[in-house]
Amino acid sequence: MLRLEGVGVAYGKSAEVLRNLNLSLSAGEFLSVVGPNGSGKSTLLKAIAGAIPVRRGRILIDGKENDFRSVSYVFQDPAMGTVGNFTVLENMALAWRRGERRFPVPFLNGRRRKIFRDRLADLAMGLEERLATPARALSGGQRQALALAMAVLRDSRLLLLDEATAALDPRSAERIMALANRIVRESGRACIAVTHSLQQAIAYGDRLLVLRNGIAVAQFAGEEKSRLSAGELFARYES
């Protein structure tokens, strides 16, 4: 589904942030990514999403280069994935009409409202009862859940989570990760989750990738991944 072949990424004329990175991800597979600050974690996601160009190599999504329409993205800051002055309902409508020119509000007919309400009810965070609430009035966890619902509202093949729980309290962070995991399992999307939480990286995902200085220095899967401790993982990317 996703394939990176010898990818190098740099900002301007500076040294490469990602260096000769090779990576593959199948449909329905969940990859967690960890590494120290400056290791290239967020740069990896931005390159996959097409937000920054690659200097060398290529990124293929379903065998095609530069086709980012099937990629959805959830940012660290819940405010970046939602419009604060829009209601929950209007934000969902905006996500539904993403890429189209017409303003979303006139499209809020009864059938569409039911679809949005049902999708929000699936999150089990009470957002279906707050359709008229501006996004800015939600808690951090609720707003990030809304951003997640918006990201996967339309069909996408790949979900990118860029430190999606870093701004949340521990309880909300756990709920968002559990939601993301359930969405991936139920929808068959592939997912890459960048995180600073070593516990999250061990608990979620089929594989775990460790980046350091733009290079993939270790990967873990299956029982080897589940047996890791946070201390052992920390030692791997700090050594």
N, C-alpha and C positions, 0 to 999 in steps of 0.2 A: 504494500500500500504506500509506504513512505520509504525512500531510499536516498541516502546521502553518499556521494561518491567523491572522495578526496576533497572535501569542501574546506576552503580557506576563506575567512571573513576578516576584514579590517575596516577601521574607520579612517577614511581619508588615506594619507600616505604613511600612517603609523604601522607598527608591526601587527601581524595577524593576531586577532583575538581567538579565532578558531583555526587550527592548523591540521590540514590533511585528515579531516574527520570523516570516517566511514560509519554508517549506521543504517540499519533497516528496521522497519516496524510493520507488523502485519495488522490487518483489520481485526479489531477487538482486543488488541494488545495494549497494555498499560505499562508505560516506562516511567520510572522515577529518576530524576537527575539531581545529583548533589555535587558540591565542590566549594572551595573557598571563594571569597569575594574576588572578582576579577578573573575567574576561571573560564568564563564564556557561557555560563548557563543561560542567561537571558538573551544574549546574542544569538545563541542557537535557536531559540524560539522565534526571535525576530526574523532571522534568515529564512526559517521554514515558512513563516507567515508572509514573506515577501516585503517586510518593512525595511530591510537593508539588503543590498545586493551582495552576492558572493564574489570574491576576488578570483577564486579558482574552483574547479570542480563543478558539480551540479547537484541540484535537489530535484528529485522526481516524486510526484504524487500521482499514484495510479499510472505510472509510466510516462507522465507528461512533465516537462519543465515549465516553470513559471506559471503554473495554474493553481492559484491560491484560493479559488472560489469555494473549495470544499474544506477550508480551514476556519475554525472558530477559536476565539482567543479570550481568556479571562485574565485580567490584570491584577496586580497586587492590591491596588487601591480600588475599593468598590465603586468609588465615584467615577472612575474612568470608564466603567462598563455600563453606566446608567446615566440618565439625565435627571438631575436633582429636582428641577421644576416640573417635570412630567410626573403624572401619577403612575402607579404600578401598571395600570391598564394601558396607558399611553406608551410606556416604555416597552411593553410587550408588543404593542402594535408597531412601534418603531423597528423593533427587531424583525418582525414579520415582513416589513416592507424594506428591509435593508437592501441598498443597491438600487432602489427605485426612486424616482424624483418626486412623486406626489406625497404630500404630508399625510401621516398615518391616521389622524383622528377620524376623518370621514369614513374610514374603512371599518369602524368599530360597530359592526352590526351584531345582532343577537347570536348568530352562529359562531362568529369569531370570538365574541366574549366568552362563550362556553368553552371553546378550545383553550383560550388563555387561562380561564379559571381552572380547568381540569389539569393543565400542565403545572400550574402553580400549586394546586392541591397535592400533586404527586410529591412535592418537596416537603410536605408535612411541617411547614413553618408558619402557617396561618396567613400566607400572602394572598390566598384566594378570597379572604375576608377583608382585605385592605386594598381593593382595586382602585379606590378613589384617593388613596393616600399618596402624597408626593414622595418620590424616592428619597429625598433628603431627610424625611421624617422617620425613616426606617432605622433599625439598629444596624450596626456594621455587618453582623451575620446575615440578617434579612436582606440587606442591600446586595451583599455578595451572592446570596442565593438567587436573587432576582437577576443579577448579572450572568450567573451560570445558566439560569433558565432561558435568558435571552440568547446566549451564545449557542445553545443547542435547539432553539425553537424551530429553525428550519434545518433541512437536511444538511449535514456536514459529515465528512469522513474522518476528520482529525480534530481533536480538541486539545488546545494548548493551555496549560495552567501555569502562569508566570508568578510564582510566590503568592498564589491566590489566597492563602490563609495567613500571610505574615502580619497583616494589620488587624487580625481578629483575636479575641480572647480565646483561651484554650478550648472551651466548650464549643464555641461557634466554629473554630477551626476544624475540630473533629467532625462536626456535622457537615461542613462543606466538603471535606474529603470523602466522607461516607456517601454523600449525595453524588459527587463526581464519580466515585467508583461504581455506584449503582447505575448511573446513567450510561457509563461505558459498557458495563456488563449487559444491560438490557438492550442497548441500541446497536452494539457491535462496532461503535466508533473506536478508532485508535486514539490513544491519549498519551501525551507527554506532560508530566508534572514536575516543574522545577521547584525545589523546596530547600530551605535551610534547616528544616526539621528532620534530623536523622531518624527519629522515631517514625515519622510519617513515611519516609522513604523506605523503611524496612517493612512497615505494616501494609503499605499499598503498592500495587503494581506487580506485574509479572516479572519484570526485570528492573535492575538498578544500575545506572551508569554513573561512574565517578569521573568528573572532569577536573583537570588541573592544568593551568597555563594553556588552555585551549586544546588540550589533548585528552582523549579518552584513556585513562590510566587503569581502569578496572571495570568489570561488569559482574553482576551476580544475578542468579536466577534460581528458582525452585527452592529446594531445601537449603542450599548454601546461603541464599538470601534470607530465608526465614530464621536461620540460626545465628545470623549476625547480631552483634550487640552494637549499640550506638557508639561505645568506646572503640570497638574494633573498626567500625566504619570511619570514625573520625581519624584514627591513626592512618588509615589507607590514604585519605586525601590530604593529610598534613605532612606525610613523610616525603 
